[in-house]
Amino acid sequence: MNYYSLHHKSPKTTFKNAVVEGLAKDRGIYFPENITPLSKDFIENIENYTNNEIAYEAIKQFVGDEIPTEKLKDIIANTLTFDFPVVPVSENIGTLELFHGPTMAFKDVGAKFMAQCLEYFNKKNKEEVTVLVATSGDTGGAVANGFLGAKGINVVILYPSGKVSDIQEKQLTTLGQNITALEVDGVFDDCQDMVKTAFLDEEITKTLTSANSINVARWLPQMFYFFFAYKQLKKLNKEIVFSVPSGNFGNICAGIMAQKLGLPVKHFVASTNVNDTVPNFLKDGVYTPKKSKATISNAMDVGNPSNFIRIRELFNNDLETLKNAFSSFSFSDDATRAKMKEIHKNSGYVADPHGAVGYLGLEKYNLNENEYGVFLETAHPVKFLDVVEETLPVKVAIPPQIQKVINNNKVAIKTSSYEDLKRFLQQ
Ligand SMILES: *Cc1c(COP(=O)(O)O)cnc(C)c1O
């Protein structure tokens, strides 16, 4: 499969190069040249396939012959090591829980899949690759875990000191081996700027790549979730509406890809916190990126969502077609807390702030009686322990995978300027 840059100034490239480079030379993100729907027969009989088989059917055309079939099946099996249940919350609403993986955030699937693709492509190279990634919280842990022990790959994670939760910090600073954490004296944007500077710095001779959702190998596996939900809900005989708590819009864009592959989906709702660049765009047709604002659903604090350009491409850059299939609504922290309380009171379900934003999106969409709404629970409530325990009358039990890291010792290198990062990379 070939991929083209959405800035249209770089030549087309292979899946392998798109994974290894991350971003095209013209700084555009990559998009697959063709999207061929899966057979009707497959979709109509989806309940007879295992999750691994479904994932293989969904992804194989995007990998092409660049990874042998058996190897790709292994990569999928190593990625999908946990469940993706749809849990009913009210009569016509359920939640697709994506947090049963090793770091309890949905990014585990993309990180693990990408790590194995990169490891495979880099196998023949003598030279080591350095994955450089800035995190505001969840990405760091998922990438650290996904890449742990990957041969020929070193991972360097920059995180803002004091700005990630204790659990998130432990997840990215305690693994050791090929993972190094740099604790940056600054905010997330400073970490991001340092990473960008390093990519442009010609004096750095190491091969650098990134592991955020612009990378096609992190983005595309997220299609699987939507197929797994459909497989569980098909027997209801209702039209499905997905509400996806969105930050960089990679997850929801993968959902729309699944729909392009033939998955029956009635409508997509991109639910955001007050970082409302996309909801505003749908209202007035003008795309105005903003500086991000801090909220209680902080994994979605993004003012210029990097994947939205892929969504526009999927609808041929036509606003009217986009609006027929896709809505986007923004909600405040107060509304989010109130909804967490209401969900808990009515059903006993403990939603994290991101999930609650997703629920609000479904309500605003206003389901009819032939529709079933699914909001994605993108993280386990334990990852946002302070907010959840302040808001709800509950004590969240610490799951085993979190317990394991809490007891380990943090190791991080203090970093206060780009020069510190550069010195580290040149060692
Ligand atoms: C990353 C993340 C999101 C946002 O996902 P995008 O693909 O960037 O839109 C939402 N919720 C949680 C918990 C996350 O970690």
The ligand as an ORCA input file, in Angstrom:
! r2SCAN-3c Opt
* xyz 0 1
  C      -5.359     10.201     23.964
  C      -6.636     10.154     24.707
  C      -7.841     10.678     24.163
  C      -7.874     11.399     22.837
  O      -7.687     10.541     21.745
  P      -7.409     11.162     20.294
  O      -7.179      9.992     19.411
  O      -6.168     12.008     20.449
  O      -8.586     11.975     19.912
  C      -9.003     10.546     24.893
  N      -9.010      9.959     26.112
  C      -7.887      9.463     26.668
  C      -7.970      8.863     28.017
  C      -6.661      9.525     26.002
  O      -5.556      9.046     26.574
*
